[in-house]
Amino acid sequence: MYSLYFCPGTCSMAAHILLEECGADYETVAVALGKGEQRGEAFRKINPHGKVPALIVDDKIITQNVAILPYITSQFPDAKMAPGNAADYAHCLETTAWLTSAVHPTFSLVLHPERPAGGADIGDVAEKAIEETARATYWAAMEQIDSRLANREWMMGDQYTFLDPYTLVFYGWGKRINMPMEDLKNFSAFKDRMIARPAVRTVLEKEESPLLKAA
Ligand SMILES: N[C@@H](CCC(=O)N[C@@H](CS)C(=O)NCC(=O)O)C(=O)O
């Protein structure tokens, strides 16, 4: 039995979808990020970094999408959620790492341009400049994903992998910060293909995702 600590609409949605795709026996435990529950003592025992997702398997706790997604995948080989070829697998991890280390922090900066100052008042002009730069960088990443999805069904080509649920998170975030995601035709078609998958739809319904309203 797997326990996934998650918050609807956040990056934990990727692991949630993957568990569903793999037919795993799992439960979800909601962490109310909006109420600061991630910083409370109880959750800090699960993840001292105060972030979702966190996955509990037996007595082990795994955090970080870049670890959780390949881990779940490895436990359900029949689901074939990773490329079998070693080089393709490395590329799948490469893009997962890019999303985690470059694109995700950029989204966080759009939402919280004040954070790099660590509580110091840097003023509205500086905050606006940080937000606008982050927006431009995030949009460039969305365009890059859109180009990659031209003439491809999934991020790795013909094979659906753990990278696809993770990529969907970033489409949803683009909409959340009012980017014209519909203009990205390949990425939008990918989003529609994702939503057509029963496992994805189940999770989007559970998480009450706005992506379903737009579909
Ligand atoms: N690199 C981490 C990032 C995790 C992360 O930033 N999660 C966000 C939700 S998308 C979170 O829990 N934020 C709470 C906070 O920063 O207080 C991963 O990919 O798992």
The ligand as an SDF file (V2000), in Angstrom:
LIG
                    3D

 20 19  0  0  0  0  0  0  0  0999 V2000
   11.4750   19.5920   -6.4500 N   0  0  0  0  0  0  0  0  0  0  0  0
   10.2960   19.2110   -5.7150 C   0  0  0  0  0  0  0  0  0  0  0  0
    9.3990   20.4160   -5.5950 C   0  0  0  0  0  0  0  0  0  0  0  0
    8.2550   20.1680   -4.6510 C   0  0  0  0  0  0  0  0  0  0  0  0
    7.4340   21.4360   -4.4520 C   0  0  0  0  0  0  0  0  0  0  0  0
    7.9300   22.5880   -4.5770 O   0  0  0  0  0  0  0  0  0  0  0  0
    6.1540   21.2510   -4.1510 N   0  0  0  0  0  0  0  0  0  0  0  0
    5.2810   22.3910   -3.9210 C   0  0  0  0  0  0  0  0  0  0  0  0
    3.9220   22.1340   -4.5610 C   0  0  0  0  0  0  0  0  0  0  0  0
    4.0460   22.1250   -6.3340 S   0  0  0  0  0  0  0  0  0  0  0  0
    5.0740   22.5790   -2.4320 C   0  0  0  0  0  0  0  0  0  0  0  0
    4.8770   21.6110   -1.7160 O   0  0  0  0  0  0  0  0  0  0  0  0
    5.1180   23.8350   -1.9770 N   0  0  0  0  0  0  0  0  0  0  0  0
    4.8750   24.1680   -0.6030 C   0  0  0  0  0  0  0  0  0  0  0  0
    5.7170   25.2980   -0.1310 C   0  0  0  0  0  0  0  0  0  0  0  0
    6.6610   25.6890   -0.8420 O   0  0  0  0  0  0  0  0  0  0  0  0
    5.4350   25.8050    0.9450 O   0  0  0  0  0  0  0  0  0  0  0  0
    9.5990   18.0490   -6.4240 C   0  0  0  0  0  0  0  0  0  0  0  0
    9.6390   18.0210   -7.6480 O   0  0  0  0  0  0  0  0  0  0  0  0
    9.0450   17.1570   -5.7630 O   0  0  0  0  0  0  0  0  0  0  0  0
  1  2  1  0
  2  3  1  0
  2 18  1  0
  3  4  1  0
  4  5  1  0
  5  6  2  0
  5  7  1  0
  7  8  1  0
  8  9  1  0
  8 11  1  0
  9 10  1  0
 11 12  2  0
 11 13  1  0
 13 14  1  0
 14 15  1  0
 15 16  2  0
 15 17  1  0
 18 19  2  0
 18 20  1  0
M  END
$$$$
